[in-house]
Amino acid sequence: MKALVTGGASGIGAAIVARLERKGFEVTSLDLASGFDVRDPEAWTRAPRVDLAFLNAGVITGESDIATLTDEQYRRILGVNVDGVVFGTRALARTMQPGGSIVATASLAGLTAVPSDPIYALTKHAVVGFVRSVAPQLEHRKITINAVCPGFVETPMLDGTGGREAFEAAGFPLLQADEVAEAAWRAATSGNTGEAWFVQPGRAPEPFRFGRVPGPRVEGAEGMLPPL
């Protein structure tokens, strides 16, 4: 069995790689450190054919003030966090065999507001929305796709927020990368698709329950879904 992990050189990605290797997978780690840029659609044409894929690469802006956000910060985070998932899923949809599984690393920032980095929240909401929306068509190919949505994790990315000391001072529990890797494995092997699995300290990971969007309240069309 073969698998790939983007952003596999450190943090959650490295933990996923180790988890897969313990399971006997032949793992390809695709990371900018080794010359693979998830933002580059051409790079994805050279990605190997695999049975499992974990689209994990991600960055933050480290900027809370929208007025001082730079074009470079904005384009970089969209490229890594959104393009990397979309381009990766597109490539995998073309090569993955029936029975394959894709997991994208989103975040609790994809399920709630994050005033400390609103653009990060934007990208993770995009990942969650994309996973839920693309799942039905991949299901026709017998491929599943899910997202994992961890809270704050003890990884080098946390240093970029400048908030590690604040978490320590408050005694707020942090996730370990291995816990997120375990959740990603559960999502990949659940047999379900289009789900966003939340991951929080001390809780078993499970799919987030989204509320239903109110439908029309017009006579003869109550509860009707749009023809999309």
N, C-alpha and C positions, 0 to 999 in steps of 0.2 A: 504493500500500500504506500502511496506517495502523498505528500502534503506540502503546501507552501505557506509561509508566514511572512507578511510584510512588516517592516519595523522589527525584525527578529533579533537584532543585535543587542538589545537591552530591554530592561523593564518587563512589561507584560509580554511583549513579543518573545523575549528570551525564555520566559517561563512557559509560554505555549510550546516553543520549540522543544524544550526539555521534556514537557509532558508528552508530546507526540513521540519523541525518541524512546521514552520509556515504554510506550505502547507498541514499539517496533516499526514505526513509520520511517520511511526515507524522507527526510525533511529538507526542503530548499528554503533558506532564509534570504529574502529579498529586502535589502536595506541600503539606504543611501551611503552608509559607511563602506559598503562593498561595491558601490557603483550603480545600484538600481534606483532609479527615480520614479516613484509611483505616479508622479504628475505627468510623465512622458508616455503618451499612447503608443509610441513606437517601441518603447521598452517592453510593453505588455505583449507585443507580438512574439517576443522571445521567451516568454514565461513557459515553464514546463507544464505538461498535462498532468493533472493530479486528481486525487480522489477527495481530498479535503483542502480547503483554502481558508486562511484566517487573514482578513484584510484589516490589519491592526495598526499600520503606520499612522501617527498623529502628532500634531504640534499644537501649541497655544500661541496666542499673540502676546500675552503678558501685559495687555493694555486694557484698562477699564474705561478710559475716557474716549468716547467716539470722536471727539473733536481733534484729538491728537493721534488717532490711528493713522499709520502711514499706508500708502498704496502698496508698498512692499510687504508689510505685515499682512494686509488683507489678501493679496494675491497668493502669498505663500500658504496661508492656512487653508484657503479654499482649494488650492492645488493638492495639498497633501491629504486633508481630511475628507474632501468631497470628490475631487477628480480621481484620487487614488482608489476610492471605493467603486466609483462608477466605471472607470476604465478597467479595473480589475474584474468586476462582475461581468462586463461586456466580453472581455477576453475569455473568462471561464465559461460563459454561456456558449461560446463557440467551440470549446474543446473538451469540457467536462462530460464524462459519460453518465448515463442514468445511474442514480444511486449516490451521486456526489453531493457534497454539502459545503456551503459557504457560510462563514460567520464574520460579520463586520464588528469591529470594536467601536461602539458609540460611547455613551457616557450618561450618567444621570443628568448631565447638562442637556441631553436630548429629550428629557422628560420634564424639565422644570426650568425656571429662569435662573440665569447666572449673571448678576450685575457686575461681578468682578472681571468678566471677560465675555461680553455679549456676542462677539464674533465667533468665539469658540462654541457658545451655545447655538448660534445660527448653524454652524457646520454640523453639529451633532444632531440637532433637530432634522437637518437635511438627511443625514444617514438613516435615522430611524424612519422617516417618511419614505425614503427610497426603498429600504428593505421591505417595509410593509406593502409598498405598491408594486414592486417588481416580483414579489413572491409568487403570485398566481401564474404569471407566464413561465417562470422557471419550473413551477410545479408540473406544467405540461411536459417539460423535458425530464421530469422525475429528478430534479435537483432542488434541494432545500436551501433556503437562505434565512438566517436569523441575525439578530444583533445582541451584543452584550452591553449593558449599561452600568458600568461600575461607578461607585462613588469615588472618594479621594483615595488614591493608592500610593503606597510607599515606593515611589520610583523617582528617577532623576527629574521627570517632568514637574514634580511637586516643587523642586527647587526653583524652577522657572517662575512659579507664581509668587515667590517671596513669602509664602505663607506657612512654611514648615514650622517655624518657631511659634506661630500663632496656634497651630494645631497642638503642638506639644504643651504650650502654656495652658490651653483650655482643656487638655486631657481628652481631646476628641479622637476616637479610635480610627485608625487608618487600615485600609485593606492591604494585604500583601499580594504581590503579583501572582503568586501561586494560586491564590483563591480565585482570581479572575481567570487564570488559565483553566482551572477546574470548571468554572461556570461556562467558559467558551466550549470546553469539551462536552459538557452536558447539552448545551444548545445544539452543537453539531450532530450529536448522536440521539437527539430526542425523537427524531422522526417527524417533528412538526416543522412548520415553516411560517415566515412572516411575523415572528415573535420578537419582542424586545425584552431580554432577560435582565432584570435589575440585580445588582450585586452590592450588598451592604454588609458591614462587619457584624458577625454574630447571627446572620440570617441565612437560611438556605436560599440559593439563587432560584428564581422562578420567573415565569413570564409576567410582565406588567399587564394589568387589566385596564385597557383603554375604555373610557366611557363612550357611549354611542352619541354621534352627532345628531341633534334634533332634526327630524325630517319636516317636510311641509305639513301645514295644517290647513289644507284646502279640501273642500268636500270632493270626495272621489279619488283623492291622491294622498290620503293620510299614510304616513310612513313609507311612501314610495321612494325607491332609490333612483338616483340619476342614471340615465342610460349610457354609462361610460365603461 
